[in-house]
């Protein structure tokens, strides 16, 4: 049974962009093919909620090979996108650490609930439930057309 959705789609205006790719780059170091986020649609520290998005396209670098004739956005890249969103949120809360690299520390309770096929917008939601000075754990979920396609607990740590 999926967890309760982190996003209330009827309440949030997710077509807004509160941080674009350039602004995301101020907080995370992935570049080129491994920049998974196209924007941040919502962020609210009091609610402990961040929502990002990635536009999944059929001409992406992974599409010809995963799967030929029927491209499916790889689950590993969904988790990577969620980890980048969590890192963005963690670092945005700590501007004094701006030059610090945060690495992937682990993932738990992963469930993939539906295939993600181009062309679509994948919304990623994250809510921290454990933040320390050098580590974090977020509950994350992914949605396409308001349907939950994955959920996972994502951990990161300062390296």
N, C-alpha and C positions, 0 to 999 in steps of 0.2 A: 504494500500500500504506500503510495507516495506521501511525502510530508506535505503539510499545509503549504500552499504557495506563499513565497515571500513577497510577491508582487500583487497588489490590488490594482488590476488593470483598469478598473472603472474610476479609480481615484487619481492615479498618476498620469501625467502628460508625458508619455515616453517618446513622443516625436521631437521633443526639445533636445538640444545638445548643450550640456553644461560644461563639457570639456571635449575638445576635438583632438585629433591625433597629435598635433604639435604640443598641446597642453598635457596629454598623457605622457609624451616623451620626457617631460620635465620630471616625472616621478618613476618611470620604469625604463630599463635599459635595453630591452629587446628591440631589434631593428630588422628591417628588410622582411624576408619571408616569415619571420617569427614575431612580427607585430600582429597580434591577433585581434586587437580592439580597434574599432572604427570610431568609437565615441563613448562618452559617458552620458547617459540620459537622465540620471537622477542620483543625487547624493545627499544624505541627511544624517549627520552624526547623532542627533537626538533619537532618531528612529533606528539607528544602527543599520542603515540600509544603503547600499550602492547598487545601481543598475547600469550596466554597460551593454553595448551591442557590437555585433560583428555582422557585416553583410556577406553572406555566403553566396559565392558566384560560381558558375560553371566554368569560368576561365581561370580559376585559382590554380596555383602551382600543383596542388595535390590531386585535382579533379581528374586528369586523364588516367591516373593509375589507381584511383580508389573510388570507385570500381569501374573498369572500362565499360562504357556504354550505359552505366547508371551511377554517376558520381554520388558518393555518400560522404558527408563531412566526417572525418575520422573522430572517434570518441577521444583519442589522446589529444587532439587539437581542441576539442571542447574543454577538456580539463585544463589544458595550457591557457586557453582564453580566460577561464574562470580564475586561474592562479594569477594571471596578469591583472585582472580586475581587483583581486584581493590585495595584491602588492600596491597597486595604484592607491587604493583606499588607505592601507596601512601607512604608506609613505606620505600621503597628503596630510595625514594626522600628525606627521613628524617632519615638518619642513627643515628642522635643524639637522636631519640625517640625509639631506638631499643627494649627496654623493655616495651613499651607502648602497651596496648591492644586496638585494634580497633574493635568495634562492629558494627553489622548490624543496620542501622538507618531507612531504608525504601527502597521501590521499587515502581517505577511508570512506566506507559506506557509499560506494559508487553504484549507481543504478542508471542504466540507459533505458529509456522508456519509449523512444520512438526514433526512427531514422530522420536525419536532417539532410534534406536534398536541396540543391540550388534550384532556383534562386529564392532566397528567403533572408529575412533578418532574424538572427538568433539573439534574443535578449538574455543576458546573464544577470542574475541577482545574487547578492552576497550580503551576509549578515555576520559580523564577528561575534564569536561567543567565548573566545579566549584570546586576549591580547596581552603580551608581556613586552618588555623593552626590546627583546631580541627575537621573539617568535610570535606567530599568530595562527589561529585556526578560525576559519569561516565556514558557515553553512552556505553552500552555493546551489543554485538551480539554473537550468537553461529552459527557455521557452521559445517555441515557434507558433505563431498564430494563437497565442494564449495557452497553448498546450505544453505541459511540462515534458521535455525530452530527455533530461538527465538531472540527477542530483548527486552531490558529493560534499564531503568535508575536505577542505583544502588547507594544508599547512605550509607555512613559509617561515624562513629564518634569515636573519642577517648573517651574511658571510664575510 
